[in-house]
Amino acid sequence: MSGAIAFVDLQAQRRRLGDGLDRAIARVLEHGGFILGPEVAELERQLATFCGVRHAITCANGTDALQLVLMAEGVGPGDVVFVPGFTFVASAEVVALVGATPLFVDVLPGSFNIDPASLKAGIDEAKRLGLKPRVVMPVDLFGQPADYGAIGAITAEHDLLLLADAAQSFGARRDNRRVGTLGAYTATSFFPAKPLGCYGDGGAIFTDDDAKADLLRSLRFHGKGDDKYNNVRIGMNSRLDTLQAAILIQKLSIFEDEIVARQRIADSYNAAFEGLAQLPLLDAGATSVWAQYTLVVPDRAVVAKACQAAGIPTAVYYPIPLNRQAGYGHYPVVPGGLPVSERLAAQVISLPMHPYLEDDVQQRIIAVVRAALGAAAP
């Protein structure tokens, strides 16, 4: 097969959804409830059922989902939120926005997720600095949930809140529990390229706490009380558009099939690259939704150049650890720095990954990358 290769093929998914998606959008256009319309409540019900959690509270985007939780918990100046250094900036951004301090800890080299030993050292460092440890924010990087058993034991010992940043892992499992149930709160994103994505921005928060769920619904709507003109607290404007909810309901109906397809594609990649690069390690008891398929390679430039010449898109998530970002370099880092995050930032490369990656296209990708890895080997 020839022609352009999509990094994430939303059009193939669109073709599968067919007329049902058009009809869902048309219903919203006809009833006109564009903000918190009936599809929003229905989506929240379906999301909660999918995860096995009491409450799903939608919001405008995944970044807001994280910030709303910090607001609900009163996190602010003097408080520390522990964030892995190898992730997207939103994880640390929300901490700074509420006036708290992100403290960067390292990740594990195989799973790319937060290192429990580094987290323990970070807690000691926060106390040494005279700051109050409040929240641990594991980021389920590239689709696999972090080790919530080990992390949960640490948070329980130190009386810390566990907020799962599941922007990339929605739909995955850990120890037979679905993402959404692994922390006191879980936040996710419905950005279009995510495993479950809408056609704009969107996000959600999951919790079993009835009172906190009510508080989050108030905070996402300007802090409203029993009426939108009775504002009982300072909140924000972070409501999911009804059109996006209608789209997500349609996409959720095929999501389980897509998760299976993603795993099949990841298995093919793993078999092809075994022994040529560091493969993404899937922990025992964990599944992944493979938001990205990411290799660690000795010479990323060689692989990227070969792929570009062959018309194969690649991406680097993430080229600069958060502690090296100009806007975040003044925040504290676990003693000893972030050597694993630094190495990964220099060596990771992500390949096309989506449920509609046809076998012949994947074989084209594999052939080019295998050749490049052979050329890049020391």
N, C-alpha and C positions, 0 to 999 in steps of 0.2 A: 504493500500500500504506500502511495506517495502522498505528498501534501503536507500542510502545516500540522504540527502536533500541538494540542492544547495542554497546558500545565494542569488546569482544572477545566473539564468540559461541561459547563453549565447548559450548553445548548443540547447536548445529547440527553441530559436529564429532562430538559424542557420538552423534547420530543416524546419521551416516555410518558410524561404526565398528561400530554395531549389536551383534549378539550376540557377535561375536568378542571384544570387550572384556569382556563379562560372563564369558565362558568363561575368559579369561586370568586374571581376578581369582579366579574359582572354583578354578582349579588351584592357586593359591597358598594359598587357604584350606584346601584339601584336603591338600596336602603339608606345610604348617605351617612351612616354612623362611622365616620372616618377616624374618630378618636375613641378608644375604649368601647368599640362596637361589640356586638354579640360574638364575633369570631375570636376576639381577644379572650373572653371568658372561656370559650370552648377550647381554644388552644391551651390555656393554662390548665384546664381540667385534663386534657389529653397528655400534656407534658408530665403532670404530677403522676398520672397513672402509669405512664411509660417508665418513670424512674422508680416508682414505689415510694413516693414521699407525699406528705400531707398537702404541701403548698408549692405551687409554681407561680412566681410573681414576675410578669414580663416587664420589660423596660426598654428604653430607646436603643441601648447598645451594651456590649459586654463590659466596657470601661465603667459605665454608669452602674452596672450591676455590682461591681466591686466597691465602688464608692458608696453606694447606697447602704451596703452592709456595714462599712466603717462608720457611716453616719448613724445608723441604727444602734450601733454599739457604743457610740460616744467616743470613738477613738480620736485623739487630737494631740496637741502639743505635749511633749514629754513622753509620749508613748512610742514604742518601737513595733514595727511590723517587719517580720523576717521574710525576705523575698529572695529567690534565687537570682544570681547575677546573669544567668544565661536564659533570657526570655525577652519578650516584647516589652517595650517601655511602659505600657499601660499598667502593668502590675505594680510598678513603683510610682508611677504618676499619681495614682489615686491616693497613695499614702501621703505624698507631699501636698496634695490638694486639700486634705483635711487637717494639715498642719502637723502631722505626725512624722516620724523619722523612719525611712526604710533602712534596714541594715542588711547588707548583701551577704549571702552565704553561697557556698559552692554546690555543685551538682555532681551526680554520679556519672562516670564516663560511659557506661553502657546504656542506661535508660534515659539519660539526659535530665533526670528529675532530681529534686532537692536531696542532698546528702544528709541523712540524720545526724551523722557525727559532726558535720560542719554546722548544722543547726544548733547542736548542744554547745559548741564553742561560741556561736553567735549570741546565745542567751547569756553566757558568762560575760561576753564583751559588752553587751548592753548594760548589764548591771555595773560593770567596772566604769562605764561612762556616766553613771548616775541616771540612766534612762529606765523607763518601766517597760519590760516586755509585755506585750498585749496580744498580738495576733501572729499566727504562722500562716503564710499564704503559699502553700505548695502550688506549683504550676504544672499541670499535666501535659508536658511538652510533647508535641507531635502526635498525640492521640492516646498515649498510655497513662493511666492513673498513677500517681506517685505511690510510694509505700506508706499508705495511711495507717497501717498497723503500727509500724515503728514510729511514725510521726505523731500519731494519736497518743502513744504512750508518753512521749516527751511533752506534748501539750497538757496532758492530764497531770503529769508530775509537777509542772510549773504553772498550772492554772491559766493556760493560754487558750484563746479562741482559735479554732481551726476553720479557716476560710479556704475552701478549695477553688482555685482558679482553673476551671474546666472549660476554658474557651476553645480548647482543641480536642477535648476528650469526651464530649457529650455522646452517649451511646455505648461507651466502653464499660467494662466491669473490673472489679477487684475483689477476689475472694467471694465470688458469686453475688456480689452486691453491685447494683448499677450506680454509675456516676450520678450524683444528685443526693446520695444517701451517705457519703463517705466523710462528711464534715458537718459541723453545726450549721454551716451555710455552704452552698455551692453556687458559684456564679458561672454563667456561660455566655457565649456570643453566637449570634446568628448572622454574622458577616457573610456575604455571599460565598466566599471560598471555604467556609467551614464545612465540616461533614454534614451538619444540618444547617443550611444557610437560607436566608430569605433573599429578596431582590433589593436590599438596601441595608440599613443598619438595624440591629435588633439584639436584645439580650434577655436574660432571665435569671432569677434567683430561686433557689430551692431550699426549703427548710421544713422541719416538722413542728416548729414552734408557732402556735396559733397567734400569740400576742405579737411576736416579732413580724409575722406575716402581715398583720394589720398595720403595724408601724411602717413597714416597707411600702405598702400600698399608699399610705398617706405621704410618705417622703417622696415617692415618684411623682406625686400630683401636687406640688407646691406646698406640702405639709398640710393638706386639707383635713378638716374635721368631718362633721356630719354634712357639710355642704362645701362646695368648691369656693365659696366666698367667706367661709369661716376657717381661717388658717391657724391651726393650733400649734404649729412648729415651723421652723425654717426647713424647707425642702428644696426640691429641684423639679424641673420640667423634663420628665423622662418616661414618657408613655409610648408603648409600642403602637405603631400605626395599625389600624384594622386591616388595611390591605396586606401588610406583611404577615399578620396573623393568618389571614385566609390562605396565603401562599404557603406558610409553614405547615398548616394543617394538611395540605395536599402532599407536601414533601415528607411529612412524618409518616404518611400511609405507606411509603415505599422504603423508609429508612432502614428497617431491619434487613431487607434484601441488599441494600447498598453496603451495609456493614459487612455482610458475607462476601460480597464482591471485592471490597477493599482488602479483606484478609487474603483472598485468593491471589490478588495481584501482588501483595506484599510477599506472599510465599514464593511466587515466581521470581521476584527480585532477589530474595534471600538465597534461593538455590543458585541463581546465576552468579552472584557476587561473593559467595562463600570462599574465603581464603584470599580474596583480592582486596578487600577493604574491611573496615570495622563496620559490621552490620548493626542496625538498631536492635538492642537487646530487649526481649519481652520477658518480664519477670514471671516467675512461677505464680500461678493464680491470677494473672492479669491478662486482659485482652486489650486490644487497641483498635481505634477507629481510623488509624493511619491518616490523620489530618495532613501529615507530610511523610514521605518516605525519604529518610535522611541517612546518607553514608558519611563516615569519617574517613578521609582519604589523605595520603601523604602529600599530594600536590594538587590542590583544588584547581589551580589555574589551568593545568593540563586537561583535566576532565571538562571543565567549563568551556574551554576553547574548542575541544573536539565536538562537544555537543552543539555548540553554536554553529560550527561549520556544517553540521548535519541537520540543522533546523530543529534541534531538540531543545526546548526551553528548560532551564534550570533556575534555581533560586538559592540564596544563602540566608538561612534563619539560624543565627543572627550574627552579623559580622563584627559587632562591637559589644562586649559585655556591658551591662548597665553601669558598673563601677567606673568604666572608662568613658562613658558618655559625658559630654561637656556639661549638661544640665544636672548631672547626678554625681559627679566626681567628688563633691564635698561631703557626701553621706558616708557613714561608717561601713567598714568591711570587716568580715570575720578575720581574726589574726591569721597571718600566713597568706592572706590574699585568696584569689580564686584561680588556682592553676588549671583546674579541669575546665572551667568556663573559658579561660583564655585559650587553651589548646583547641577546644571545640570550635570556638569562634573563628579560628584560623583554618580549620580543616573540614568543616561540614559542608555538604552540598546536597540539595534536595532535588529529586527527580519527579517527573510527572506522576501524579497519583490521583485517581478518581475512579468511581465505580464503573465507568463506561470506557475504560482503557482497553481497546481491543487487543487480542493476543498478537496479531501481526505487528501492530504498532509498538507494543511492549517489546517484542523481539528486536525491532529496529533499535529501540533505546538501549536494550541490553547489549547488543552487538557493539555499538559505538562506545558505551561506557566500559565494557570489558576490555576492548582494545586500548582505550585511554588509560585504564588502570594498569594494564601491562606495561605501557610506556612510562607511567608515572612511578612504577615500583622502584625502590632504591636498589 
